């Protein structure tokens, strides 16, 4: 498969309805907010969901979450050392960092996409191996300030056998009533050449973005509460790109039609401006 040779920019528009898209552990797991009240979803959370979707698509993923791992390894070190080629060179003090990085990129899709740091005790003489990936993701931010609702919940069962039933254990759940968020990203061809990121890898990323919330439901994000509305995919005609990513990302225009928008389809104006020679697709989410 050919290495990607055209710069790509993209944007994703998503809706949240009565869900917690990304809880902040430093704030009682409330949905993340800026100081101005706009909702946020961290780039780390978005990459986690992309990795999960790629794993569902049959791709080999290095950074697997504990609840989604498919190979039984309990740590990244175990996964790396279990690979015959990568593991052998991680233990070889004469192995070069470039050699280890190349093999890791060949093995795992997320390594050649997002990059990775291999820093394990007792490997390669204790030297860290860093890989810079071509796919960069911004944090998502809501178009308008979000409204949060908090709900007190109780647990009325015993956790251990033999316990005397005591008073209910109290807890809290938090959610966003409604929000439309946007996040942006780019794929750098210079880094794609170094990691071996291919045109097919780019297509897989596009499909992962379009289906971002498939197989992602939880008590905080019930089925149907998170939805990808649009994926905008710009393809430049050169490796360096005809325009800067910042200029391309500003082509997307989304504005609320009134003061209390509730749904993306009815309450927001959506349009994409054009730049000469820059091709783009607008895809609906699944």
C-alpha positions as CSV (number, residue, x, y, z in Angstrom):
1,X,0.0,0.0,0.0
2,X,1.3,3.5,-0.9
3,X,2.5,5.8,1.8
4,X,0.3,8.9,2.1
5,X,1.6,11.6,-0.1
6,X,-1.0,14.3,0.3
7,X,-1.6,16.4,3.3
8,X,-5.1,15.9,4.9
9,X,-7.1,18.2,7.3
10,X,-10.4,17.2,8.9
11,X,-13.1,18.3,11.2
12,X,-15.7,16.4,13.1
13,X,-19.1,17.8,14.3
14,X,-20.8,15.8,17.1
15,X,-23.8,16.1,19.3
16,X,-24.3,15.2,23.0
17,X,-27.7,14.7,24.5
18,X,-28.1,13.9,28.2
19,X,-24.7,12.3,28.5
20,X,-21.3,12.9,30.0
21,X,-19.0,12.9,27.0
22,X,-15.7,13.2,29.0
23,X,-15.7,13.5,32.8
24,X,-13.0,15.5,34.6
25,X,-11.5,13.4,37.5
26,X,-10.3,16.6,39.2
27,X,-13.8,18.0,39.3
28,X,-15.9,15.1,40.6
29,X,-16.2,13.6,37.1
30,X,-18.3,16.4,35.9
31,X,-18.3,17.0,32.1
32,X,-15.2,19.1,31.2
33,X,-15.8,22.8,30.8
34,X,-13.7,25.9,30.0
35,X,-13.8,28.9,32.4
36,X,-16.3,30.5,30.0
37,X,-18.7,27.5,30.3
38,X,-18.0,25.8,26.9
39,X,-17.9,22.0,27.0
40,X,-14.7,20.2,26.2
41,X,-13.6,16.6,25.3
42,X,-9.9,16.0,25.6
43,X,-7.8,14.9,22.6
44,X,-6.7,11.8,24.7
45,X,-10.4,10.7,25.0
46,X,-11.0,11.2,21.3
47,X,-7.8,9.1,20.4
48,X,-9.0,6.4,22.8
49,X,-12.3,6.1,20.8
50,X,-10.4,6.1,17.5
51,X,-8.2,3.3,18.7
52,X,-11.3,1.3,19.9
53,X,-12.9,1.7,16.5
54,X,-9.7,0.7,14.7
55,X,-9.6,-2.4,16.9
56,X,-13.2,-3.2,16.0
57,X,-12.1,-2.9,12.3
58,X,-9.5,-5.6,12.8
59,X,-6.4,-3.3,13.0
60,X,-3.5,-4.1,15.3
61,X,-3.5,-1.7,18.3
62,X,-0.7,-1.2,20.8
63,X,-2.4,1.0,23.4
64,X,-5.5,-1.1,24.3
65,X,-7.7,-0.1,27.2
66,X,-8.2,-2.8,29.9
67,X,-11.9,-3.2,29.1
68,X,-11.3,-3.7,25.4
69,X,-8.0,-5.6,25.2
70,X,-8.1,-8.7,23.0
71,X,-4.7,-10.3,23.7
72,X,-4.7,-10.7,27.5
73,X,-1.6,-8.6,28.1
74,X,-1.8,-6.5,31.3
75,X,0.7,-3.8,30.3
76,X,2.3,-2.1,27.3
77,X,5.6,-3.7,28.2
78,X,4.2,-7.2,28.1
79,X,2.6,-6.5,24.7
80,X,5.8,-5.0,23.2
81,X,8.0,-7.8,24.5
82,X,5.6,-10.5,23.3
83,X,6.1,-9.4,19.7
84,X,8.9,-11.6,18.3
85,X,10.7,-8.8,16.4
86,X,10.0,-5.7,18.6
87,X,10.6,-7.7,21.8
88,X,13.9,-9.1,20.6
89,X,15.3,-5.6,19.8
90,X,14.0,-4.0,23.0
91,X,16.2,-6.4,24.9
92,X,19.2,-6.0,22.6
93,X,21.4,-3.1,23.8
94,X,22.9,-2.9,20.3
95,X,19.6,-2.3,18.6
96,X,19.1,1.2,17.3
97,X,16.1,3.4,18.2
98,X,15.3,3.8,14.5
99,X,15.1,0.1,14.1
100,X,12.8,-0.4,17.1
101,X,10.6,2.5,15.9
102,X,10.3,1.1,12.4
103,X,9.3,-2.4,13.6
104,X,6.7,-0.9,16.0
105,X,5.2,1.2,13.2
106,X,4.9,-1.9,11.0
107,X,3.2,-3.9,13.7
108,X,0.7,-1.4,15.2
109,X,-1.6,1.0,13.4
110,X,-2.0,3.4,16.3
111,X,1.8,3.7,16.7
112,X,2.3,4.7,13.1
113,X,-0.7,7.0,13.3
114,X,-0.4,8.8,16.7
115,X,3.1,7.9,17.7
116,X,4.3,6.3,20.9
117,X,7.0,6.4,23.5
118,X,8.6,3.0,24.4
119,X,10.3,3.6,27.8
120,X,10.4,0.3,29.7
121,X,12.9,-0.7,32.4
122,X,15.5,-3.1,31.3
123,X,15.0,-2.6,27.6
124,X,17.5,-1.4,25.1
125,X,19.8,-0.3,27.8
126,X,17.1,1.8,29.5
127,X,16.9,4.2,26.5
128,X,13.5,5.5,25.6
129,X,12.3,5.1,22.0
130,X,10.0,7.9,20.7
131,X,7.9,7.8,17.6
132,X,6.2,11.0,16.3
133,X,2.9,10.1,14.5
134,X,1.5,12.0,11.6
135,X,-2.1,12.2,12.9
136,X,-2.8,15.1,15.3
137,X,-6.1,15.7,17.1
138,X,-7.3,18.8,18.8
139,X,-9.6,18.8,21.8
140,X,-13.3,19.2,21.0
141,X,-15.1,22.3,22.1
142,X,-18.8,23.1,22.2
143,X,-20.2,25.8,19.9
144,X,-22.2,27.3,22.8
145,X,-21.9,27.1,26.6
146,X,-23.3,23.9,28.0
147,X,-25.8,23.3,30.7
148,X,-25.0,20.6,33.3
149,X,-27.4,18.6,35.3
150,X,-26.4,16.7,38.4
151,X,-28.4,13.8,39.8
152,X,-27.9,12.1,43.2
153,X,-27.9,8.3,43.0
154,X,-27.9,5.5,45.7
155,X,-26.6,2.0,46.0
156,X,-28.9,-0.3,48.1
157,X,-27.0,-3.6,47.9
158,X,-24.1,-5.0,49.9
159,X,-20.8,-5.4,48.2
160,X,-19.5,-8.3,50.4
161,X,-21.3,-11.4,51.7
162,X,-22.3,-11.3,55.4
163,X,-22.5,-7.5,55.6
164,X,-25.4,-6.1,57.5
165,X,-27.5,-3.9,55.3
166,X,-26.7,-0.3,56.2
167,X,-28.0,3.0,54.9
168,X,-27.8,3.6,51.2
169,X,-24.5,4.7,49.7
170,X,-24.9,8.0,48.0
171,X,-23.3,9.2,44.8
172,X,-23.6,11.7,42.0
173,X,-24.0,11.5,38.2
174,X,-23.5,14.5,35.9
175,X,-24.5,15.1,32.3
176,X,-24.7,17.6,29.5
177,X,-28.3,18.4,28.6
178,X,-27.4,19.3,25.0
179,X,-24.3,20.3,23.2
180,X,-22.8,20.4,19.7
181,X,-19.0,20.0,19.7
182,X,-16.3,20.4,17.0
183,X,-12.8,19.0,16.9
184,X,-10.2,19.3,14.2
185,X,-7.2,17.3,13.1
186,X,-4.5,16.9,10.4
187,X,-2.3,14.3,8.9
188,X,1.3,15.3,8.1
189,X,2.9,13.6,5.1
190,X,6.5,14.1,6.3
191,X,5.8,12.2,9.5
192,X,3.7,9.7,7.5
193,X,6.8,8.8,5.4
194,X,8.8,8.2,8.6
195,X,6.2,5.9,10.2
196,X,4.9,4.2,7.0
197,X,1.4,5.6,7.4
198,X,-0.5,4.7,4.2
199,X,-3.4,5.9,2.2
200,X,-5.4,2.9,3.5
201,X,-4.6,4.0,7.1
202,X,-6.0,7.4,6.3
203,X,-9.2,5.8,5.0
204,X,-9.4,3.8,8.2
205,X,-9.1,6.9,10.3
206,X,-11.8,8.6,8.3
207,X,-14.2,5.6,8.9
208,X,-13.3,5.6,12.6
209,X,-14.2,9.2,12.8
210,X,-17.5,8.7,11.0
211,X,-18.4,5.8,13.4
212,X,-16.7,7.2,16.5
213,X,-19.4,6.3,19.0
214,X,-20.2,2.8,17.7
215,X,-19.7,0.2,20.5
216,X,-18.9,3.0,22.9
217,X,-22.0,3.1,25.1
218,X,-21.8,3.2,28.9
219,X,-23.9,4.3,31.9
220,X,-22.5,7.8,31.3
221,X,-23.1,7.7,27.6
222,X,-26.2,5.6,26.8
223,X,-26.9,4.4,23.3
224,X,-28.0,7.2,21.1
225,X,-26.8,10.0,23.4
226,X,-23.6,10.6,21.4
227,X,-23.7,11.2,17.7
228,X,-21.3,12.2,14.9
229,X,-23.2,14.6,12.7
230,X,-20.6,15.5,10.0
231,X,-17.1,14.6,9.1
232,X,-15.4,17.2,6.8
233,X,-12.3,15.8,5.0
234,X,-10.0,18.1,3.1
235,X,-7.3,16.6,0.7
236,X,-4.5,18.9,-0.5
237,X,-2.8,18.4,-3.8
238,X,0.7,18.3,-2.4
239,X,2.8,16.9,0.5
240,X,3.1,20.3,2.2
241,X,-0.4,21.3,1.4
242,X,-1.7,24.3,-0.5
243,X,-2.9,26.1,2.6
244,X,-2.1,26.1,6.3
245,X,-4.2,23.8,8.6
246,X,-5.5,26.9,10.5
247,X,-6.8,28.5,7.3
248,X,-8.5,25.2,6.2
249,X,-10.1,24.6,9.6
250,X,-11.6,28.1,9.5
251,X,-13.6,27.1,6.4
252,X,-16.1,25.3,8.6
253,X,-18.9,27.6,9.7
254,X,-21.5,26.5,12.3
255,X,-23.7,29.0,14.2
256,X,-26.8,28.5,16.4
257,X,-29.9,29.9,14.8
258,X,-31.3,31.1,18.2
259,X,-30.4,31.4,21.9
260,X,-31.5,27.9,23.0
261,X,-30.5,25.3,20.3
262,X,-31.5,21.7,21.0
263,X,-30.7,19.7,17.9
264,X,-28.0,20.0,15.2
265,X,-30.3,19.4,12.3
266,X,-32.9,22.1,13.2
267,X,-31.1,24.7,15.3
268,X,-27.7,25.2,13.7
269,X,-26.5,26.7,10.4
270,X,-23.9,24.5,8.8
271,X,-21.7,25.5,5.8
272,X,-18.2,24.9,4.4
273,X,-16.4,27.7,2.5
274,X,-14.1,26.8,-0.3
275,X,-10.5,27.5,-1.3
276,X,-9.2,27.3,-4.8
277,X,-7.9,23.8,-5.7
278,X,-8.7,22.3,-2.3
279,X,-11.0,19.3,-2.5
280,X,-13.2,18.2,0.3
281,X,-15.9,15.7,1.3
282,X,-18.7,16.1,3.8
283,X,-19.7,12.8,5.3
284,X,-22.7,12.0,7.5
285,X,-22.0,10.1,10.7
286,X,-23.3,6.6,11.0
